[in-house]
């Protein structure tokens, strides 16, 4: 029933809400994990930056040390160059001294050995010979003195030469010692220079390694920053999804609240399981429904009263632990404990203009005569005449519809089939629930598209029998032509699409907004075209719930249900065909407006009109 449907809907909503909450919790956990990962990444980046700073400081220190080593090496090179220059100068001085000594030795040898050869030589001049002769002729004392002088001068010159030689030897030894010392220093300097070069190379290699390590750390830092950026993007996306989930949960919660409110309303309006009547009691000027338990007891007691008014006038009703004594003749209830009395009445849910009493409606059987109630209201009969005369193309004398201008209404009966009405109302409730469940937006179908006057639109509220049309499911007053025998079956059991003929827009029940279109099907031997038969015709004025209609642009032969909805579950409520070009139509264009339903409970026969064309 309706309450079960709504409860199922609430269960579905609760399941969706639970799933959404689980998804939200999962999203929240994922966000926490991402935040922790992001924090770890930030810590790694911080540590890497600290390591980089330490490496940079170390690298700067190494570079400073390398600069100092280069400076020291440069100074050592300059010292070495100075020593080499001094060494060269010393070697040149030694060579010059050796050359001078050699020249002196040569000169001395020449002086030693040069006297005798000079005397014997023919080239020695007369002066030399004369000096020798002079020596020979010198007196002996003079010779002795002269010889002593010569010998002393030769001794002194020998001593001078020996002193010079000793001095020269000492100088040569000093130069040799200085040269050896200089060479030793130069060797030490070369060794130190090699060590400095080796140390410099090691420093350069270490610096290169540090630079490579620094590059690797930079690449790692870049990778970590990229991962962190990706993690931040994921966190932002997660926050967006979380916000969307929160919004979705808010909508689901709102829909759940609406569904709960709807369930409460339906429970307050719940009819009894047998016929749908609702018993109410008056309190503080308002009518309140009985509980389902009390309503069912009231229903059974009232049916017993209708069968035997004398013996079943009063009944004891116990609901919610409270006993009440009900008097159906006076329509009052009395609290057995407090003796407080309240008025009661039954709400059958039937249209206000129905003439059948509640007792008659509740006791209806399959008696065809009890369903027909003749309409004698002249103003209402005038509405039916206008439907026949002015809908569709009755104004166009060039068409077969023009004969409807002379149609005569013979009789009109209002159909008061309570069980059929309750089934129709139950279907309306289901369509409302379907609309709320799938959040459907229904656009009301336009009427009188195949006519010149707004006759059908103006007649809607006049033919609702005091029960306003349900605009939320696009309920309309429409026309259905049939034979008299079929009309009786429809009045008793309702429209049955399973017995309908094969139609151009599906195997359903067809309705029209123009009497001239329905007239084609109002004869028992009709061919689907305008018949020239002058027999009495039957036209059913029906309440039809179109719901979210599908507007056909092509034929739908053999289809047994409306097309599926786009963007929502389930099928459309009906099929509507407007005048105009239709793909697959045997004519250039659709002339009349047609409405097709595929659920037998989706229409109710409100009136049966008998007329002569």
C-alpha positions as CSV (number, residue, x, y, z in Angstrom):
1,X,0.0,0.0,0.0
2,X,1.0,3.7,0.0
3,X,2.5,3.6,3.5
4,X,4.7,0.5,2.5
5,X,5.8,2.3,-0.6
6,X,6.8,5.4,1.3
7,X,8.5,3.2,3.9
8,X,10.4,1.5,1.1
9,X,11.3,4.9,-0.2
10,X,12.5,5.9,3.3
11,X,14.5,2.7,3.5
12,X,16.1,3.5,0.2
13,X,16.8,7.1,1.3
14,X,18.3,5.7,4.6
15,X,20.5,3.3,2.7
16,X,21.7,6.1,0.4
17,X,22.3,8.3,3.4
18,X,24.3,5.4,5.1
19,X,26.3,4.8,1.9
20,X,27.0,8.6,1.6
21,X,28.1,8.7,5.3
22,X,30.4,5.7,4.7
23,X,31.8,7.4,1.6
24,X,32.2,10.6,3.6
25,X,34.0,8.8,6.3
26,X,36.3,7.1,3.7
27,X,36.9,10.5,2.1
28,X,37.8,11.9,5.5
29,X,40.1,9.0,6.3
30,X,41.8,9.5,2.9
31,X,42.2,13.1,3.6
32,X,43.8,12.4,7.0
33,X,46.2,10.0,5.3
34,X,47.0,12.5,2.6
35,X,47.6,15.2,5.3
36,X,49.9,12.9,7.2
37,X,51.8,12.1,4.0
38,X,52.0,15.7,3.2
39,X,53.4,16.5,6.7
40,X,56.0,13.7,6.2
41,X,56.9,15.1,2.9
42,X,57.3,18.6,4.4
43,X,59.5,17.1,7.1
44,X,61.6,15.4,4.4
45,X,61.9,18.6,2.5
46,X,62.9,20.4,5.7
47,X,65.6,17.8,6.4
48,X,66.8,17.9,2.9
49,X,67.0,21.6,3.0
50,X,69.0,21.4,6.3
51,X,71.3,18.8,4.7
52,X,71.7,21.0,1.7
53,X,72.6,24.0,3.9
54,X,75.2,21.9,5.7
55,X,76.6,20.6,2.4
56,X,76.7,24.1,1.1
57,X,78.6,25.3,4.2
58,X,81.0,22.4,3.9
59,X,81.5,23.1,0.2
60,X,82.2,26.8,0.9
61,X,84.7,25.8,3.6
62,X,86.3,23.3,1.1
63,X,86.4,26.1,-1.6
64,X,88.0,28.4,0.9
65,X,90.6,25.8,1.8
66,X,91.2,25.1,-1.8
67,X,91.7,28.9,-2.4
68,X,94.2,29.0,0.4
69,X,96.0,26.0,-1.0
70,X,96.1,27.6,-4.4
71,X,97.5,30.8,-2.8
72,X,100.1,28.8,-0.9
73,X,101.0,26.8,-4.0
74,X,101.3,30.0,-6.0
75,X,103.7,31.4,-3.3
76,X,105.7,28.2,-3.3
77,X,106.0,28.4,-7.1
78,X,107.2,32.0,-6.8
79,X,109.7,31.0,-4.2
80,X,110.9,28.1,-6.4
81,X,111.2,30.4,-9.3
82,X,113.3,32.8,-7.1
83,X,115.5,29.9,-6.0
84,X,115.9,28.7,-9.6
85,X,116.9,32.3,-10.6
86,X,119.4,32.5,-7.8
87,X,120.7,29.1,-8.7
88,X,121.2,30.1,-12.3
89,X,123.0,33.3,-11.2
90,X,125.2,31.2,-8.8
91,X,126.0,28.8,-11.6
92,X,126.8,31.7,-14.0
93,X,129.1,33.2,-11.3
94,X,130.9,29.8,-10.8
95,X,131.3,29.4,-14.5
96,X,132.7,32.9,-14.8
97,X,135.1,32.3,-11.8
98,X,136.2,29.1,-13.3
99,X,136.8,30.8,-16.6
100,X,138.7,33.6,-14.9
101,X,140.8,31.1,-13.0
102,X,141.5,29.1,-16.1
103,X,142.6,32.3,-17.9
104,X,144.8,33.2,-14.9
105,X,146.4,29.8,-14.9
106,X,147.0,30.0,-18.6
107,X,148.5,33.4,-18.2
108,X,150.7,32.2,-15.3
109,X,151.9,29.3,-17.4
110,X,152.6,31.5,-20.2
111,X,154.7,33.7,-17.9
112,X,156.6,30.7,-16.6
113,X,157.3,29.1,-19.8
114,X,157.4,32.2,-21.9
115,X,161.0,33.5,-20.9
116,X,163.3,30.8,-22.4
117,X,161.4,30.4,-25.6
118,X,161.5,34.1,-26.0
119,X,165.3,34.2,-25.6
120,X,166.0,31.6,-28.2
121,X,163.5,32.9,-30.5
122,X,164.7,34.9,-33.5
123,X,161.8,37.2,-33.0
124,X,162.9,38.3,-29.6
125,X,164.3,41.7,-30.5
126,X,167.7,43.3,-29.8
127,X,166.3,45.0,-26.8
128,X,165.8,41.6,-25.1
129,X,169.2,40.4,-26.1
130,X,170.7,43.6,-24.9
131,X,169.0,43.2,-21.5
132,X,170.4,39.7,-21.2
133,X,173.8,41.0,-22.1
134,X,173.4,43.7,-19.6
135,X,172.7,41.1,-17.0
136,X,175.8,39.2,-17.9
137,X,178.1,42.2,-17.7
138,X,176.7,43.4,-14.4
139,X,179.2,43.1,-11.6
140,X,178.9,40.2,-9.3
141,X,177.8,42.2,-6.2
142,X,175.3,43.9,-8.3
143,X,174.3,40.5,-9.8
144,X,173.9,39.1,-6.3
145,X,171.7,42.0,-5.3
146,X,169.7,41.7,-8.4
147,X,169.3,38.0,-7.9
148,X,168.1,38.5,-4.4
149,X,165.6,41.1,-5.5
150,X,164.5,38.8,-8.3
151,X,164.2,35.8,-5.9
152,X,162.3,37.8,-3.3
153,X,159.9,39.2,-5.9
154,X,159.3,35.7,-7.2
155,X,158.6,34.3,-3.8
156,X,156.1,37.1,-3.0
157,X,154.4,36.5,-6.3
158,X,154.3,32.8,-5.5
159,X,152.8,33.5,-2.2
160,X,150.3,35.8,-3.8
161,X,149.4,33.1,-6.3
162,X,149.0,30.5,-3.6
163,X,146.8,32.8,-1.6
164,X,144.7,33.5,-4.6
165,X,144.4,29.8,-5.3
166,X,143.3,29.1,-1.7
167,X,140.9,31.9,-1.8
168,X,139.6,30.6,-5.1
169,X,139.2,27.1,-3.7
170,X,137.4,28.5,-0.7
171,X,135.1,30.5,-2.8
172,X,134.5,27.5,-5.1
173,X,133.7,25.3,-2.0
174,X,131.4,28.0,-0.7
175,X,129.7,28.3,-4.1
176,X,129.5,24.5,-4.2
177,X,128.0,24.3,-0.7
178,X,125.5,27.1,-1.5
179,X,124.6,25.3,-4.8
180,X,124.0,22.0,-2.9
181,X,122.0,23.8,-0.3
182,X,120.0,25.6,-3.0
183,X,119.4,22.3,-4.8
184,X,118.3,20.6,-1.6
185,X,115.8,23.5,-0.9
186,X,114.7,23.2,-4.5
187,X,114.1,19.5,-4.1
188,X,112.2,20.1,-0.9
189,X,110.2,22.8,-2.6
190,X,109.3,20.4,-5.5
191,X,108.3,17.7,-3.0
192,X,106.1,20.2,-1.1
193,X,104.7,21.5,-4.4
194,X,103.8,17.9,-5.4
195,X,102.1,17.4,-2.1
196,X,100.2,20.6,-2.5
197,X,99.2,19.6,-6.0
198,X,98.0,16.2,-4.8
199,X,96.1,17.9,-1.9
200,X,94.6,20.3,-4.4
201,X,93.5,17.5,-6.7
202,X,91.9,15.7,-3.8
203,X,90.1,18.9,-2.8
204,X,88.9,19.3,-6.4
205,X,87.6,15.7,-6.4
206,X,85.9,16.2,-3.1
207,X,84.4,19.5,-4.3
208,X,83.2,17.7,-7.5
209,X,81.6,15.0,-5.4
210,X,80.0,17.6,-3.2
211,X,78.6,19.3,-6.3
212,X,77.2,16.0,-7.6
213,X,75.7,15.3,-4.2
214,X,74.3,18.8,-4.2
215,X,72.8,18.2,-7.6
216,X,71.3,14.9,-6.5
217,X,69.9,16.6,-3.4
218,X,68.4,19.4,-5.6
219,X,66.8,16.8,-7.8
220,X,65.5,15.0,-4.8
221,X,64.1,18.3,-3.4
222,X,62.5,19.1,-6.7
223,X,61.0,15.6,-6.8
224,X,59.7,15.9,-3.2
225,X,58.3,19.4,-4.0
226,X,56.5,17.9,-7.1
227,X,55.2,15.1,-5.0
228,X,54.1,17.6,-2.4
229,X,52.3,19.7,-5.1
230,X,50.6,16.6,-6.3
231,X,49.6,15.7,-2.8
232,X,48.2,19.2,-2.3
233,X,46.2,18.9,-5.5
234,X,44.9,15.6,-4.3
235,X,44.0,17.2,-1.0
236,X,42.3,20.0,-2.7
237,X,40.4,17.6,-4.9
238,X,39.5,15.6,-1.9
239,X,38.3,18.7,-0.1
240,X,36.1,19.5,-3.2
241,X,34.7,16.0,-3.2
242,X,34.2,16.2,0.5
243,X,32.2,19.5,0.0
244,X,30.2,17.9,-2.8
245,X,29.5,14.9,-0.5
246,X,28.4,17.2,2.3
247,X,26.1,19.0,-0.1
248,X,24.8,15.7,-1.4
249,X,24.2,14.5,2.2
250,X,22.3,17.8,2.9
251,X,20.1,17.2,-0.1
252,X,19.6,13.6,0.9
253,X,18.7,14.6,4.4
254,X,16.3,17.2,3.1
255,X,14.7,14.6,0.8
256,X,14.5,12.2,3.7
257,X,12.7,14.8,5.8
258,X,10.3,15.5,3.0
259,X,9.7,11.8,2.6
260,X,9.1,11.4,6.4
261,X,6.7,14.3,6.3
262,X,5.0,12.8,3.3
263,X,4.7,9.5,5.2
264,X,3.1,11.2,8.2
265,X,0.7,12.9,5.9
266,X,-0.2,9.7,4.2
267,X,-0.6,7.9,7.5
268,X,-2.9,10.7,8.6
269,X,-4.9,10.3,5.4
270,X,-4.8,6.5,5.3
271,X,-8.0,4.8,4.3
272,X,-9.2,1.4,5.4
273,X,-7.9,-1.6,3.5
274,X,-11.4,-2.6,2.2
275,X,-12.7,0.6,0.5
276,X,-10.4,3.5,1.5
277,X,-12.9,5.3,3.8
278,X,-11.5,7.4,6.6
279,X,-13.2,7.9,9.9
280,X,-12.6,11.2,11.7
281,X,-13.5,12.8,15.0
282,X,-14.0,16.5,15.8
283,X,-11.8,18.2,18.4
284,X,-11.2,21.9,18.9
285,X,-13.0,22.7,15.7
286,X,-10.8,20.4,13.5
287,X,-11.4,17.0,12.2
288,X,-8.7,14.4,13.1
289,X,-8.4,10.9,11.6
290,X,-8.6,7.8,13.6
291,X,-5.6,5.6,14.0
292,X,-5.3,2.8,11.4
293,X,-6.3,0.3,14.1
294,X,-9.4,2.4,15.1
295,X,-10.3,3.2,11.5
296,X,-10.5,-0.5,10.6
297,X,-12.7,-1.3,13.6
298,X,-14.9,1.7,12.7
299,X,-15.2,0.5,9.1
300,X,-16.2,-3.1,10.1
301,X,-18.7,-1.8,12.7
302,X,-20.2,0.7,10.2
303,X,-20.7,-2.0,7.5
304,X,-22.4,-4.2,10.1
305,X,-24.6,-1.1,11.0
306,X,-25.5,-0.7,7.3
307,X,-26.6,-4.3,7.1
308,X,-28.5,-4.3,10.4
309,X,-29.1,-0.7,11.6
310,X,-31.3,-1.8,14.5
311,X,-29.0,-4.3,16.2
312,X,-25.6,-2.7,15.2
313,X,-26.3,0.9,15.9
314,X,-23.6,1.1,18.7
315,X,-20.2,-0.5,18.8
316,X,-17.2,-0.6,21.1
317,X,-13.9,0.5,19.6
318,X,-10.6,0.0,21.4
319,X,-7.6,1.8,19.9
320,X,-4.4,2.9,21.7
321,X,-5.6,1.3,24.9
322,X,-8.7,3.6,25.0
323,X,-12.3,2.3,24.7
324,X,-14.9,4.4,22.9
325,X,-18.6,3.7,22.4
326,X,-19.7,4.7,18.9
327,X,-23.3,5.6,18.0
328,X,-23.7,5.5,14.2
329,X,-27.2,6.8,14.2
330,X,-26.2,10.1,16.0
331,X,-22.6,9.9,14.6
332,X,-21.0,10.4,18.0
333,X,-18.3,8.7,20.1
334,X,-18.1,8.5,23.9
335,X,-15.0,7.9,25.9
336,X,-15.8,4.9,28.2
337,X,-13.6,6.3,31.0
338,X,-14.2,10.0,30.9
339,X,-17.7,9.9,29.3
340,X,-16.6,12.8,27.0
341,X,-18.5,12.8,23.7
342,X,-17.2,14.0,20.3
343,X,-18.9,14.2,16.8
344,X,-17.7,11.7,14.2
345,X,-18.1,11.4,10.5
346,X,-16.9,9.3,7.6
347,X,-14.9,10.7,4.7
348,X,-15.1,8.4,1.7
349,X,-12.8,10.5,-0.5
350,X,-15.5,10.5,-3.2
351,X,-16.0,13.6,-5.3
352,X,-18.3,16.1,-3.7
353,X,-20.9,16.1,-6.5
354,X,-21.5,12.3,-6.2
355,X,-25.0,11.7,-5.1
356,X,-24.5,8.2,-3.6
357,X,-24.5,8.0,0.2
358,X,-21.4,6.7,2.0
359,X,-23.3,3.6,3.1
360,X,-24.2,2.9,-0.5
361,X,-20.7,3.4,-1.7
362,X,-19.2,1.1,0.9
363,X,-21.7,-1.6,0.1
364,X,-21.4,-1.4,-3.7
365,X,-21.4,-4.7,-5.5
366,X,-21.0,-5.5,-9.2
367,X,-24.4,-4.0,-9.9
368,X,-24.0,-2.0,-13.1
369,X,-27.1,0.1,-12.4
370,X,-25.7,1.4,-9.2
371,X,-22.8,3.0,-11.0
372,X,-24.8,5.1,-13.4
373,X,-26.3,8.3,-12.0
374,X,-28.1,10.4,-14.6
375,X,-27.1,14.1,-14.9
376,X,-30.0,16.5,-15.2
377,X,-28.2,19.8,-14.6
378,X,-29.0,21.9,-17.7
379,X,-25.8,24.0,-17.4
380,X,-23.7,20.8,-17.2
381,X,-25.6,19.4,-20.2
382,X,-24.7,22.6,-22.1
383,X,-21.0,21.9,-21.5
384,X,-21.4,18.5,-23.1
385,X,-23.2,20.0,-26.1
386,X,-20.3,22.4,-26.5
387,X,-17.8,19.6,-26.4
388,X,-19.6,17.9,-29.3
389,X,-20.2,21.0,-31.4
390,X,-17.0,23.1,-30.9
391,X,-14.0,20.8,-30.4
392,X,-11.6,19.8,-33.1
393,X,-12.4,20.7,-36.7
394,X,-16.2,20.9,-36.3
395,X,-16.1,24.4,-37.7
396,X,-14.4,23.3,-40.9
397,X,-17.1,22.4,-43.4
398,X,-14.5,20.9,-45.8
399,X,-13.8,18.1,-43.3
400,X,-15.8,15.2,-42.0
401,X,-15.9,16.8,-38.6
402,X,-18.4,19.4,-39.6
403,X,-21.4,17.0,-39.0
404,X,-20.6,17.3,-35.3
405,X,-22.2,20.7,-35.4
406,X,-25.6,19.0,-35.5
407,X,-24.9,16.3,-32.8
408,X,-27.6,15.9,-30.2
409,X,-27.0,14.8,-26.6
410,X,-29.5,12.1,-25.7
411,X,-28.3,11.3,-22.1
412,X,-25.4,11.9,-19.7
413,X,-24.6,9.7,-16.7
414,X,-22.1,10.3,-14.1
415,X,-20.2,7.2,-13.1
416,X,-20.0,6.6,-9.3
417,X,-17.9,3.4,-9.1
418,X,-16.3,3.7,-5.7
419,X,-13.9,0.8,-5.9
420,X,-12.8,1.9,-9.3
421,X,-12.4,5.5,-8.0
422,X,-10.2,4.2,-5.1
423,X,-8.0,2.3,-7.5
424,X,-7.6,5.4,-9.6
425,X,-6.7,7.5,-6.6
426,X,-4.2,4.9,-5.5
427,X,-2.6,5.1,-8.9
428,X,-2.4,8.9,-8.5
429,X,-0.7,8.5,-5.1
430,X,1.9,6.1,-6.8
431,X,2.5,8.7,-9.5
432,X,3.0,11.4,-7.0
433,X,5.5,9.2,-5.1
434,X,7.3,8.4,-8.3
435,X,7.5,12.1,-9.1
436,X,9.0,12.9,-5.7
437,X,11.3,9.9,-5.8
438,X,12.9,10.7,-9.1
439,X,12.5,14.5,-8.8
440,X,10.5,14.7,-12.0
441,X,9.5,18.1,-13.5
442,X,6.2,17.8,-15.3
443,X,5.2,20.2,-18.0
444,X,1.4,20.2,-18.4
445,X,0.2,19.1,-21.9
446,X,-1.5,21.8,-23.9
447,X,-5.1,21.3,-25.1
448,X,-7.1,22.4,-28.1
449,X,-4.1,22.3,-30.4
450,X,-6.4,20.8,-33.1
451,X,-9.2,23.2,-32.6
452,X,-10.0,26.9,-33.0
453,X,-11.6,27.5,-29.6
454,X,-10.3,26.6,-26.1
455,X,-13.3,24.4,-25.4
456,X,-11.5,21.5,-23.6
457,X,-9.4,23.9,-21.5
458,X,-12.5,25.8,-20.4
459,X,-14.3,22.6,-19.5
460,X,-11.7,21.0,-17.2
461,X,-12.9,22.4,-13.9
462,X,-16.6,22.1,-14.9
463,X,-16.3,18.4,-15.3
464,X,-14.2,17.5,-12.2
465,X,-17.3,16.5,-10.2
466,X,-16.1,18.6,-7.3
467,X,-12.8,16.8,-7.0
468,X,-10.1,19.2,-8.3
469,X,-7.8,17.8,-11.0
470,X,-4.3,16.7,-9.7
471,X,-2.1,19.2,-11.6
472,X,1.0,17.7,-10.0
473,X,0.5,14.6,-12.2
474,X,-1.1,16.6,-15.1
475,X,-4.6,15.1,-14.7
476,X,-6.8,16.0,-17.6
477,X,-10.4,15.7,-18.7
478,X,-10.2,13.8,-22.1
479,X,-12.6,12.0,-24.5
480,X,-12.8,8.3,-25.5
481,X,-15.2,7.0,-28.1
482,X,-16.4,3.4,-27.8
483,X,-19.5,1.3,-28.3
484,X,-22.3,1.0,-25.8
485,X,-21.3,-2.6,-24.8
486,X,-17.7,-1.6,-24.3
487,X,-18.8,1.4,-22.2
488,X,-20.6,-0.9,-19.7
489,X,-17.4,-3.0,-19.3
490,X,-15.3,0.2,-18.9
491,X,-17.8,1.5,-16.3
492,X,-17.6,-1.7,-14.3
493,X,-13.9,-2.6,-14.6
494,X,-12.2,0.4,-16.0
495,X,-10.1,0.9,-19.1
496,X,-8.1,-2.1,-20.2
497,X,-5.2,-1.5,-22.6
498,X,-4.8,-5.3,-23.0
499,X,-8.0,-5.4,-25.0
500,X,-7.3,-2.4,-27.2
501,X,-6.5,-2.7,-30.9
502,X,-3.1,-2.2,-32.3
503,X,-2.4,1.5,-32.4
504,X,-0.1,3.7,-34.3
505,X,1.6,5.0,-31.1
506,X,1.6,1.8,-29.1
507,X,-0.8,-0.8,-27.8
508,X,-2.5,1.4,-25.1
509,X,-5.7,3.2,-24.4
510,X,-6.2,6.2,-26.7
511,X,-7.9,9.5,-25.7
512,X,-8.5,12.7,-27.7
513,X,-9.2,16.3,-27.1
514,X,-11.7,16.6,-30.0
515,X,-15.1,15.0,-30.1
516,X,-14.8,14.5,-33.9
517,X,-11.7,12.3,-33.4
518,X,-13.4,10.2,-30.7
519,X,-16.5,10.0,-32.9
520,X,-14.6,7.8,-35.3
521,X,-14.5,5.0,-32.7
522,X,-18.0,5.5,-31.1
523,X,-19.8,2.9,-33.3
524,X,-19.7,-0.8,-32.6
525,X,-19.0,-1.5,-36.3
526,X,-16.6,1.4,-36.9
527,X,-13.6,1.1,-39.1
528,X,-11.5,3.7,-37.4
529,X,-12.6,6.4,-39.8
530,X,-15.5,8.8,-39.8
531,X,-18.6,6.5,-40.0
532,X,-21.8,7.5,-41.8
533,X,-23.8,5.3,-39.4
534,X,-26.7,7.3,-37.8
535,X,-27.0,5.1,-34.8
536,X,-26.7,6.4,-31.2
537,X,-23.1,6.9,-30.3
538,X,-21.2,6.6,-27.0
539,X,-18.6,9.0,-25.7
540,X,-16.8,8.6,-22.4
541,X,-15.6,11.7,-20.6
542,X,-12.6,10.5,-18.6
543,X,-10.2,11.7,-16.0
544,X,-6.7,10.8,-17.2
545,X,-3.4,11.2,-15.4
546,X,-0.7,11.9,-18.0
547,X,2.2,12.3,-15.6
548,X,5.5,13.1,-17.3
549,X,4.4,12.6,-20.9
550,X,6.6,11.6,-23.8
551,X,5.9,13.7,-26.9
552,X,6.2,11.3,-29.9
553,X,7.7,12.5,-33.1
554,X,7.3,9.1,-34.9
555,X,5.0,6.1,-34.9
556,X,5.5,3.4,-32.2
557,X,3.7,0.3,-33.5
558,X,3.7,-2.7,-31.2
559,X,5.0,-0.8,-28.1
560,X,3.4,-1.9,-24.9
561,X,4.7,0.8,-22.6
562,X,6.0,4.4,-22.8
563,X,9.7,5.0,-23.6
564,X,12.2,5.1,-20.8
565,X,13.0,8.4,-19.1
566,X,16.2,10.3,-20.0
567,X,18.2,11.0,-16.9
568,X,15.9,9.2,-14.5
569,X,14.8,5.6,-13.8
570,X,11.5,4.2,-15.0
571,X,9.3,5.0,-18.0
572,X,7.3,8.1,-18.9
573,X,3.7,8.3,-17.7
574,X,2.1,8.5,-21.1
575,X,2.6,9.3,-24.8
576,X,1.2,12.5,-26.3
577,X,1.1,13.2,-30.0
578,X,0.5,16.8,-31.2
579,X,-0.7,17.8,-34.6
580,X,2.0,18.1,-37.2
581,X,4.5,16.0,-39.1
582,X,5.1,12.5,-37.7
583,X,7.8,10.1,-38.9
584,X,6.2,6.9,-40.3
585,X,2.7,8.4,-40.5
586,X,0.6,7.3,-43.5
587,X,-0.6,10.8,-43.8
588,X,1.5,14.0,-44.5
589,X,0.7,15.2,-41.0
590,X,-1.0,14.2,-37.7
591,X,-4.4,16.0,-37.7
592,X,-5.7,15.5,-34.2
593,X,-4.1,15.6,-30.8
594,X,-4.0,12.1,-29.1
595,X,-3.1,10.9,-25.7
596,X,-2.1,7.2,-24.9
597,X,-1.8,5.5,-21.5
598,X,-0.5,2.0,-20.8
599,X,-1.8,1.4,-17.3
600,X,-5.5,0.5,-16.7
601,X,-5.6,2.3,-13.4
602,X,-4.4,5.6,-14.9
603,X,-7.8,6.7,-16.1
604,X,-11.3,6.9,-14.6
605,X,-14.6,7.1,-16.7
606,X,-16.3,10.1,-15.2
607,X,-19.2,10.5,-17.6
608,X,-20.9,8.4,-20.3
609,X,-22.6,10.5,-23.0
610,X,-25.1,9.1,-25.5
611,X,-25.6,11.3,-28.6
612,X,-26.9,11.2,-32.1
613,X,-24.6,12.6,-34.9
